[in-house]
């Protein structure tokens, strides 16, 4: 390589944008739990505590890292069922069943397992992981290309140039990838307008109704025609009588549903992007996982990120 080529290569390295992988910790943890518990495969540590959710979480996260090759990584966590949205609406997520007993001890274990890998974690009482992901994305989307791994479609509203979402689909390695371009092709409007769509449709999984009687087709048509909740309200006289009646009779719930659907992208947190740099793994990392009762995750770590001359020296039990 001549001097000019070398300078060009170094210049590219200097200007290459960081690649930030954000993982929706609780979404991955729950998915991992139910994917294995349906067959009664709880896996247990030496104390008899189930570990299937944690080991599945680590497997998903490590696979995502191996596929997307980020330079930076962080995990965002829900820190309890009660959030500021419950203050807005008592029925918010009230329809969700109590977590299975085998799942409960794995909440703290999941958060602790991220530290074993050297990953930065974010979690705040009263704030959902979605809001943390939204705030981190808003803070760093001009500095880094961002990939979000989750199963929560509410996050579609965060899509933008340089921000993608990978929805878990099958196993540890199959993802349904969304870009802002794909969103526009499918919905016909901008990702930020997804909040207005949900304001009309509601969200049965989150327990708020939107405008009862208005389904996805009608809601999509309203957004395509008028752009937003406010746009629709400014043209009430242009709507079909039946649709206008439903909206005017449920106006308070329409506004409330929009507030519940919107991700808060202004959560204040103390962190620099440099703190999220991807760590180097060694046999000591695998040993730490093994010591905590996560042998399957330890094996996956060394399979995906082998350490030359070390991976064969560590015997797994």
C-alpha positions in Angstrom: 0.0 0.0 0.0 1.5 3.4 -1.0 1.5 6.4 1.2 -1.6 8.0 -0.4 -3.6 4.8 0.0 -2.6 4.5 3.6 -3.6 8.1 4.3 -6.9 7.5 2.7 -7.6 4.4 4.7 -6.6 6.2 8.0 -8.9 9.1 7.0 -11.8 6.7 6.5 -11.2 5.2 9.9 -11.1 8.6 11.5 -14.4 9.7 10.0 -16.3 6.4 10.3 -19.4 7.0 12.5 -19.7 4.9 15.7 -22.3 2.1 15.5 -24.5 2.0 18.6 -26.5 -1.1 19.5 -29.4 -0.5 22.0 -31.0 -3.5 23.5 -34.5 -3.5 25.0 -33.5 -5.7 28.0 -36.9 -6.6 29.4 -38.4 -7.3 26.0 -35.6 -9.7 25.2 -35.8 -11.2 28.6 -39.5 -12.0 28.4 -39.2 -13.3 24.9 -36.4 -15.7 26.0 -38.4 -16.9 29.0 -41.6 -17.8 27.1 -39.7 -19.3 24.2 -38.2 -21.9 26.5 -40.7 -22.2 29.4 -43.4 -23.4 27.0 -41.4 -26.7 26.9 -40.7 -26.6 30.6 -37.0 -25.8 29.9 -36.3 -23.5 32.8 -32.6 -24.3 33.3 -31.5 -23.8 36.9 -28.4 -22.7 38.7 -26.8 -24.5 41.7 -29.4 -22.9 44.0 -32.3 -24.2 41.9 -33.2 -20.7 40.6 -34.4 -20.7 36.9 -32.0 -19.1 34.5 -33.7 -19.7 31.1 -34.7 -16.1 30.6 -31.2 -14.7 31.5 -29.4 -17.2 29.3 -31.8 -16.6 26.5 -31.3 -12.8 26.9 -27.6 -13.2 26.7 -27.8 -15.4 23.7 -30.0 -12.9 21.8 -27.8 -10.0 22.8 -24.6 -11.7 21.9 -26.0 -12.9 18.6 -27.2 -9.3 17.8 -23.7 -8.1 18.6 -22.1 -10.7 16.3 -24.5 -9.8 13.4 -24.6 -6.0 13.7 -21.0 -5.5 14.8 -21.5 -2.4 16.9 -18.7 -0.2 18.2 -20.8 0.7 21.2 -23.5 -1.2 23.1 -26.0 -0.5 25.9 -29.1 -2.2 27.5 -32.2 -0.3 28.6 -34.3 -1.8 31.3 -37.8 -1.3 32.8 -37.5 -0.9 36.5 -40.9 -2.0 37.7 -44.4 -2.0 36.4 -45.4 1.4 37.7 -44.4 4.4 35.5 -45.5 8.0 34.9 -48.1 6.7 32.4 -50.0 5.0 35.2 -50.4 8.5 36.8 -52.0 9.6 33.5 -54.2 6.6 33.1 -55.0 4.0 35.8 -55.7 1.3 33.2 -52.3 1.6 31.5 -51.0 -2.0 31.2 -53.4 -3.0 34.0 -54.6 -5.9 31.8 -51.2 -7.6 31.8 -51.0 -10.8 33.9 -48.6 -11.2 36.8 -45.2 -12.6 35.7 -44.7 -16.3 36.3 -43.0 -17.1 39.5 -40.0 -18.6 37.6 -39.6 -15.3 35.9 -39.5 -13.0 38.9 -36.0 -13.7 40.2 -34.6 -13.3 36.7 -35.4 -9.6 36.5 -32.5 -8.6 38.7 -30.4 -11.5 37.4 -30.8 -10.2 33.8 -29.6 -6.7 34.7 -26.7 -8.2 36.6 -25.7 -10.4 33.7 -25.2 -7.4 31.4 -22.6 -6.1 33.8 -20.8 -9.5 33.6 -20.3 -8.8 29.9 -19.2 -5.2 30.5 -22.3 -3.6 28.9 -23.6 -0.3 30.1 -27.1 -0.5 31.5 -29.7 2.2 31.8 -32.8 2.0 34.1 -34.8 4.6 36.0 -37.7 4.1 38.4 -41.0 5.3 36.8 -39.5 5.5 33.3 -40.0 2.8 30.6 -37.2 1.3 28.6 -38.8 2.8 25.5 -38.3 6.3 26.9 -34.7 5.6 27.7 -34.1 4.2 24.2 -35.9 7.2 22.7 -33.8 9.6 24.8 -30.5 7.8 24.0 -31.4 7.8 20.3 -32.3 11.5 20.3 -29.1 12.4 22.1 -26.7 10.4 19.8 -28.4 9.9 16.4 -26.4 12.8 15.0 -23.1 11.2 16.2 -23.7 7.5 15.6 -25.7 5.0 13.5 -28.1 3.3 15.8 -29.6 -0.1 15.8 -32.4 -1.0 18.4 -33.2 -4.6 19.2 -36.7 -5.1 20.6 -40.0 -6.7 20.2 -42.0 -3.5 20.8 -43.5 -1.9 17.8 -44.1 1.4 19.7 -40.4 2.1 18.8 -41.3 2.5 15.2 -41.9 6.2 15.9 -38.1 6.6 16.6 -37.1 5.6 13.0 -35.0 8.2 11.2 -32.0 8.4 8.9 -29.3 6.4 10.7 -31.8 4.8 13.2 -33.0 1.3 12.5 -35.0 -1.2 14.5 -34.4 -5.0 14.5 -37.5 -6.8 15.8 -36.8 -10.3 17.1 -38.5 -12.8 14.9 -37.1 -16.4 15.1 -34.5 -17.9 17.3 -31.4 -15.8 18.1 -30.5 -14.8 14.6 -33.5 -13.8 12.6 -34.7 -10.2 12.8 -37.4 -8.2 11.0 -35.5 -5.0 10.0 -37.1 -1.6 9.8 -35.7 1.6 8.4 -37.5 4.9 8.0 -37.7 4.2 4.3 -39.4 0.8 4.8 -41.8 2.5 7.2 -42.8 5.1 4.7 -43.3 2.4 2.0 -45.6 0.4 4.3 -47.6 3.1 6.1 -47.4 6.0 3.6 -46.5 8.6 6.2 -43.6 9.5 8.5 -42.5 7.4 11.5 -43.2 10.3 13.9 -46.9 10.1 12.8 -47.1 6.6 14.2 -48.1 8.2 17.5 -51.1 9.8 15.9 -52.1 6.5 14.4 -52.0 4.8 17.8 -54.0 7.6 19.3 -57.0 6.6 17.2 -56.3 2.8 17.2 -55.4 2.4 20.8 -53.2 -0.4 22.0 -54.8 -3.5 23.6 -51.5 -4.8 25.0 -50.9 -1.5 26.8 -54.5 -1.3 27.9 -55.7 2.0 26.4 -58.6 2.1 23.9 -57.9 5.0 21.6 -61.2 5.8 19.9 -63.5 2.8 20.2 -64.9 1.8 16.8 -62.0 3.2 14.8 -59.7 0.4 13.6 -56.4 0.3 11.7 -57.9 1.0 8.3 -59.9 4.0 9.3 -57.1 5.4 11.5 -54.5 5.0 8.7 -56.9 6.8 6.3 -57.3 9.7 8.7 -53.5 10.1 9.1 -52.9 9.9 5.4 -55.5 12.5 4.8 -55.0 14.9 7.7 -51.6 14.1 9.0 -52.2 14.1 12.8 -54.7 14.1 15.6 -54.8 17.9 15.4 -55.2 17.8 11.7 -58.2 15.5 12.0 -59.8 17.7 14.7 -59.4 20.8 12.4 -61.4 19.0 9.7 -64.2 17.3 11.8 -66.8 18.7 9.5 -65.3 16.9 6.5 -65.5 13.5 8.2 -68.2 10.9 7.7 -70.9 11.5 10.4 -70.3 8.1 12.1 -66.6 8.7 12.3 -67.1 12.3 13.5 -69.5 11.1 16.2 -67.0 8.5 17.6 -64.2 11.1 17.8 -66.2 13.9 19.4 -67.7 11.6 22.0 -64.3 10.2 22.9 -62.2 13.3 22.5 -60.6 13.1 25.9 -59.5 9.6 25.4 -58.1 10.4 22.0 -55.8 13.0 23.5 -54.9 10.8 26.4 -54.2 7.9 24.1 -51.8 10.0 22.1 -50.0 11.1 25.2 -49.7 7.5 26.3 -48.4 6.4 22.9 -45.7 9.0 22.6 -42.2 8.0 23.7 -40.6 10.5 26.0 -37.3 11.4 24.3 -36.1 13.9 26.8 -35.2 11.8 29.8 -32.0 13.2 31.4 -29.2 10.8 32.0 -25.5 11.0 32.9 -23.4 9.2 30.3 -21.0 9.8 27.5 -20.9 7.7 24.3 -17.4 6.7 25.0 -18.6 4.8 28.1 -20.6 2.5 25.8 -17.7 1.1 23.8 -17.9 -2.6 23.1 -15.7 -4.5 25.6 -13.2 -7.2 24.8 -14.2 -10.7 26.0 -11.8 -13.3 27.2 -11.9 -16.6 28.9 -12.3 -14.7 32.2 -15.6 -13.4 30.9 -16.8 -16.9 30.1 -15.7 -18.1 33.5 -17.7 -15.3 35.2 -20.8 -16.4 33.3 -20.2 -20.0 34.3 -19.6 -19.1 37.9 -23.0 -17.3 38.0 -24.7 -20.4 36.6 -25.0 -19.4 32.9 -23.0 -22.2 31.1 -25.1 -22.0 27.9 -24.5 -18.3 27.6 -20.8 -18.8 28.4 -20.5 -21.4 25.5 -22.3 -19.0 23.2 -19.9 -16.2 24.1 -16.9 -18.2 23.1 -18.5 -19.6 20.0 -19.4 -16.2 18.7 -16.3 -14.4 20.0 -13.5 -16.9 20.3 -10.4 -15.8 22.1 -7.3 -17.2 20.2 -5.5 -19.8 22.3 -7.9 -19.5 25.2 -11.3 -20.9 24.2 -10.1 -24.5 24.2 -8.5 -24.2 27.6 -11.7 -23.5 29.5 -13.8 -26.7 30.1 -17.5 -26.1 30.5 -19.5 -28.1 33.0 
